Amino acid sequence: MIIGVPKEIKNNENRVALTPAGAKELVKRGHELYVQSTAGEGSGFSDADYEGAGANILPTIEATYEIAEMIMKVKEPIESEYKLIKKDQLLFTYFHFASYKPLTEAMIERGAVCLAYETVETPKRTLPLLIPMSEVAGRMATQEGAKYLEKPMGGRGILLGGVAGVKPAKVLVLGGGVVGTEAAKMAAGLGAEVTVMDLNLDRLRYLDDVMPQNVHTMMSNEYNIREIIKEADLIIGAVLIPGAKAPKLITRDMLKDMKAGTVLVDVAVDQGGCIETCTPTTHENPTFVIDEVIHYCVANMPGAVPYTSTLALTNATLPYAIELANKGWEQACKDSNELKLGLNVIKGDIVYKAVADAFDMPYTDIAKYIN
């Protein structure tokens, strides 16, 4: 198969979809690999590194899309890329369709085959291609939250872990999945007083068992949320419903109950966000303030630590990419239900129900393409 790896062009997105080590694994299996020049530089990989692995370097993004049967990316295509996508071309990347209708409409119009990292799912209901970036984003959420609690950044001027004789900050984590767990671990490690909320009582029991003593668990419901936000210094939104929009757990009217300088970090913003007042921001302009509450809503948080993120992502995606390249997407998805669940849009049809439901658009049963 002919595989293309374009340079990411989203604001301050320094990751790349494939490391040179990953490139070598595909090349040695007989596939042709084309990497756009400087695509790996932000992650610390030179064109020479890719050439040493057997890849070909192309000068432009247009040339990379034009030659490839499969495009491997990190983030969803942005508007300037839509016109480059060819009919029947396989795109293997994060899409988060349910949060942005124009992207969904564009992929339908282009007739592409869109296999989304975030909906590939194992029999144990884990999301193997979302986990590594969720781990990074969860840890970063605490790191960024701690920074914006500093007074020069507009925060309350609180050190997350406090010091002897001074109480630590209070951190609320909404969601006990991968993102929430990693955020809570980081906050706890810094000495904060942490509360994790979730709807799954079994998950709360597990977290209660494995987390340190400064992490507490609480059932997630509106009453509890309204009570605890009054004292929280940092609130991290870490809610995920695979392929669908995140529910709004923090509403606009709740901001008035928060202390001035409270920091909100919404990791779910690329799925619509679980905080009503959050809209996507960039690493260039990461925050805004509403009612004296700081909102950090960067939609590609792991892009700020691209070396770590790119290695972690390739570790997870490469086995699936090899299957797709070796067999073609149709046979690979017939053989692997995990990959089959990653299919969101095929040749103009939405085949992932949560995406169709998000926009009240027609849904096509995937059996039309994969038996």
C-alpha positions in Angstrom: 0.0 0.0 0.0 1.1 3.6 -0.6 1.0 5.5 2.7 1.3 9.2 3.2 2.2 11.1 6.3 1.5 14.8 6.0 2.8 17.6 8.3 0.2 18.6 10.9 -1.0 22.2 10.3 -3.3 22.7 13.2 -2.2 25.6 15.5 0.9 24.6 17.4 0.4 20.9 16.6 3.9 19.5 16.7 3.1 15.8 16.7 3.5 13.5 13.7 1.6 10.4 13.0 4.5 8.0 12.6 8.0 7.8 14.0 11.0 6.7 11.9 10.9 3.4 13.8 7.2 3.0 12.7 8.1 3.9 9.2 10.7 1.2 9.0 8.2 -1.5 10.2 5.9 -0.5 7.3 8.6 -0.3 4.7 10.1 -3.7 5.6 6.7 -5.2 4.9 6.8 -4.0 1.4 4.8 -0.8 1.7 5.7 2.5 0.1 5.9 5.4 2.6 5.9 9.1 1.7 6.5 11.7 4.4 6.1 15.4 3.9 9.3 17.3 4.4 9.8 18.5 8.0 6.7 16.6 9.2 8.7 15.1 12.1 10.8 18.1 13.1 8.4 19.3 15.8 8.7 15.9 17.4 12.5 15.7 17.1 12.7 13.6 13.9 14.5 14.8 10.8 13.8 14.1 7.1 17.1 12.1 7.2 15.8 9.9 10.0 12.8 9.0 7.8 15.0 8.4 4.7 17.2 6.2 6.8 14.1 4.1 7.6 13.3 3.7 3.9 10.7 6.4 3.5 10.5 8.9 0.7 10.3 12.6 1.4 7.9 14.8 -0.5 8.1 18.6 -0.6 4.4 19.6 -0.1 1.3 18.5 1.6 -0.5 18.4 -1.8 2.0 15.9 -3.1 1.6 13.7 0.0 -2.2 13.6 -0.3 -2.1 13.0 -4.0 0.1 9.9 -4.0 -1.3 8.1 -0.9 -3.9 5.4 -0.7 -3.8 5.7 3.1 -3.2 9.0 5.0 -1.9 8.7 8.5 -2.4 11.8 10.6 -2.7 12.9 14.2 -5.4 15.5 14.2 -8.5 15.8 12.0 -8.1 17.5 8.6 -8.8 21.2 8.8 -10.6 23.2 6.1 -7.5 23.8 3.9 -7.0 20.1 3.7 -10.5 19.1 2.7 -9.9 19.7 -1.0 -6.8 17.5 -1.0 -8.7 14.4 0.1 -9.5 12.0 -2.7 -12.5 9.7 -3.3 -12.0 6.3 -1.6 -8.8 7.5 0.2 -8.4 5.9 3.6 -7.8 8.4 6.4 -6.5 7.0 9.7 -6.5 9.7 12.4 -8.4 11.3 15.2 -11.6 12.8 13.9 -14.0 13.6 16.8 -16.7 14.1 14.2 -19.6 14.6 16.7 -18.1 17.9 17.9 -17.9 19.5 14.4 -20.5 19.2 11.7 -18.6 20.9 8.9 -15.9 18.3 9.1 -18.5 15.5 8.9 -20.1 17.1 5.9 -16.7 17.6 4.2 -15.7 14.0 4.6 -19.1 12.9 3.3 -18.7 15.1 0.3 -15.1 14.0 -0.4 -16.2 10.3 -0.4 -13.3 9.3 1.8 -13.1 6.3 4.1 -12.6 7.7 7.6 -11.3 5.4 10.3 -11.2 7.3 13.6 -8.5 6.5 16.2 -10.9 7.4 19.0 -13.6 4.8 18.3 -11.4 1.8 17.7 -12.5 -0.4 20.6 -11.3 -3.7 22.1 -13.6 -6.5 23.3 -13.0 -5.2 26.9 -14.5 -1.8 25.9 -11.1 0.0 26.1 -10.1 2.5 23.5 -6.5 1.6 22.7 -5.7 4.5 20.3 -7.2 7.1 22.6 -5.5 5.8 25.8 -2.0 7.1 25.1 -3.1 10.6 24.3 -5.6 10.5 27.2 -2.7 9.6 29.5 -0.8 12.6 28.2 -3.7 15.0 28.3 -4.7 13.9 31.8 -1.3 14.6 33.2 -1.0 17.8 31.3 -4.4 19.0 32.6 -3.0 19.1 36.2 0.3 20.6 35.0 -1.5 23.4 33.1 -4.1 23.9 35.8 -1.3 24.3 38.4 0.3 26.9 36.2 -2.8 29.0 35.7 -3.6 29.0 39.4 -0.5 31.2 39.7 -1.4 34.9 40.3 0.6 36.2 37.2 -1.5 33.9 35.1 -4.8 35.2 36.5 -5.4 32.5 39.1 -6.0 32.6 42.8 -2.3 32.5 43.6 -2.4 29.0 45.1 0.4 26.4 45.2 -1.3 23.1 44.3 0.4 21.1 47.1 0.5 23.9 49.7 3.4 23.9 52.3 3.8 23.1 56.0 1.2 25.0 57.9 -0.8 26.0 54.7 -3.5 23.8 53.2 -3.1 22.5 49.7 -5.4 23.4 46.8 -8.6 21.5 46.2 -8.9 19.7 42.9 -12.1 18.3 41.4 -11.8 15.8 38.6 -15.0 15.0 36.6 -14.7 11.5 35.2 -12.8 8.5 36.5 -11.6 7.1 33.2 -8.0 7.3 31.8 -7.9 11.1 31.6 -9.4 11.6 35.1 -7.2 8.9 36.7 -4.0 10.4 35.3 -5.1 13.9 36.3 -5.9 12.8 39.8 -2.6 10.9 40.1 -0.6 14.0 39.1 -2.6 16.3 41.4 -2.2 13.9 44.3 1.5 13.5 43.7 1.8 17.3 44.0 0.0 17.1 47.3 -3.4 18.6 46.4 -6.6 17.4 48.0 -8.4 15.6 45.1 -12.0 14.5 44.5 -12.8 12.3 41.6 -16.5 12.1 40.5 -17.9 9.4 38.2 -21.2 7.6 37.6 -19.8 4.1 37.7 -19.7 2.9 41.3 -17.4 0.0 40.5 -14.9 2.5 39.0 -15.1 4.6 42.1 -14.5 1.6 44.3 -11.4 0.7 42.2 -10.1 4.3 42.4 -10.8 4.3 46.2 -8.6 1.2 46.5 -5.6 2.2 44.4 -5.4 6.0 44.9 -3.3 7.6 47.7 -5.1 8.9 50.8 -5.4 12.5 49.5 -7.7 11.3 46.7 -11.4 10.9 47.5 -14.2 9.6 45.4 -17.8 10.8 45.0 -20.8 9.9 43.0 -21.4 12.3 40.1 -24.7 14.1 40.1 -25.8 17.7 39.8 -26.3 18.2 43.5 -22.9 17.0 44.4 -21.2 19.0 41.6 -22.9 22.2 42.7 -21.8 21.7 46.2 -18.1 20.8 45.6 -17.4 23.5 43.0 -17.9 26.2 45.7 -14.6 25.1 47.3 -12.6 23.8 44.3 -9.6 25.7 43.1 -9.0 23.6 40.0 -11.7 21.7 38.1 -10.7 19.2 35.4 -13.3 18.0 32.9 -12.4 14.4 31.9 -15.7 13.0 30.5 -15.8 10.8 27.4 -18.7 9.1 25.6 -17.0 7.3 22.7 -17.8 9.0 19.3 -20.5 11.2 20.9 -20.7 14.7 22.4 -19.7 15.0 26.0 -22.5 15.9 28.5 -22.5 19.4 30.0 -21.8 18.8 33.7 -20.7 22.4 34.5 -23.3 24.9 33.3 -23.0 28.6 32.8 -25.0 29.4 35.9 -22.6 27.4 38.1 -19.7 29.8 37.5 -21.3 32.3 39.9 -20.8 29.8 42.7 -17.1 29.4 42.1 -14.3 31.5 43.7 -12.7 34.2 41.6 -9.5 32.8 40.0 -10.8 29.2 39.9 -9.3 27.4 36.9 -11.3 25.1 34.6 -9.5 22.7 32.3 -11.8 20.9 29.9 -10.0 17.9 28.3 -13.2 16.9 26.7 -13.4 20.0 24.5 -12.5 18.1 21.3 -15.8 16.2 21.9 -17.8 19.3 22.5 -16.7 19.8 26.1 -18.3 18.9 29.4 -18.2 22.5 30.6 -20.9 24.6 29.0 -18.8 27.8 28.8 -15.8 26.1 27.2 -15.0 26.6 23.5 -11.8 25.3 21.8 -8.7 27.4 22.3 -5.1 27.0 21.0 -1.7 26.7 22.5 -1.1 30.2 21.2 -4.1 31.6 23.1 -5.0 28.9 25.6 -7.3 30.7 28.0 -10.2 33.1 28.4 -12.1 34.4 31.4 -15.8 34.3 32.1 -17.2 35.6 35.4 -13.6 35.7 36.9 -13.2 32.0 36.2 -10.2 31.0 34.0 -11.0 28.5 31.2 -8.3 26.4 29.6 -9.7 24.6 26.6 -6.9 23.6 24.3 -8.2 20.9 21.9 -4.8 19.4 21.2 -3.1 19.4 24.5 -0.6 16.6 23.8 0.7 18.7 20.9 2.6 20.7 23.4 4.8 17.7 24.4 5.2 16.2 20.9 8.2 14.0 21.5 6.5 12.0 24.3 3.1 12.1 22.5 4.4 10.9 19.1 6.2 8.0 20.6 3.2 7.0 22.7 0.8 7.3 19.7 2.9 5.3 17.3 3.3 2.6 19.9 -0.5 2.2 19.9 -1.4 2.9 16.2 1.3 0.9 14.4 -0.1 -2.6 14.8 -3.4 -1.4 13.4 -1.7 0.6 10.6 0.2 -2.6 9.6 -3.1 -4.6 9.4 -4.7 -1.9 7.3 -1.7 -1.7 4.9 -1.3 -5.5 4.6 -4.9 -6.3 4.0 -6.6 -3.1 2.8 -9.3 -1.5 5.0 -12.1 -3.8 3.9 -10.5 -7.1 4.7 -8.7 -5.7 7.8 -12.1 -4.5 9.2 -13.7 -7.8 8.4 -11.0 -9.6 10.3 -10.9 -7.1 13.2 -14.0 -5.9 15.0 -11.7 -3.4 16.8 -10.9 -1.7 13.5 -14.5 -2.1 12.2 -15.7 0.0 15.2 -13.2 2.7 14.1 -15.1 3.3 10.8 -17.2 6.5 11.0 -17.7 7.6 7.5 -17.4 5.5 4.3 -17.8 6.8 0.8 -20.4 9.4 1.7 -22.3 7.4 4.4 -22.1 7.9 8.2 -21.7 4.4 9.6 -21.2 5.3 13.3 -24.5 5.9 14.9 -23.4 8.4 17.6 -22.1 10.7 14.8 -25.3 10.5 12.9 -27.3 11.2 16.0 -25.2 14.2 17.0 -26.4 16.1 13.9 -29.7 14.3 13.1 -28.1 13.1 9.9 -28.9 9.8 8.0 -27.2 6.7 9.5 -26.1 3.8 7.3 -25.6 0.3 8.7 -22.0 -0.7 8.3 -23.2 -4.1 6.9 -23.5 -2.2 3.6 -19.7 -2.3 3.4 -18.5 -4.9 6.0 -20.4 -8.2 6.5 
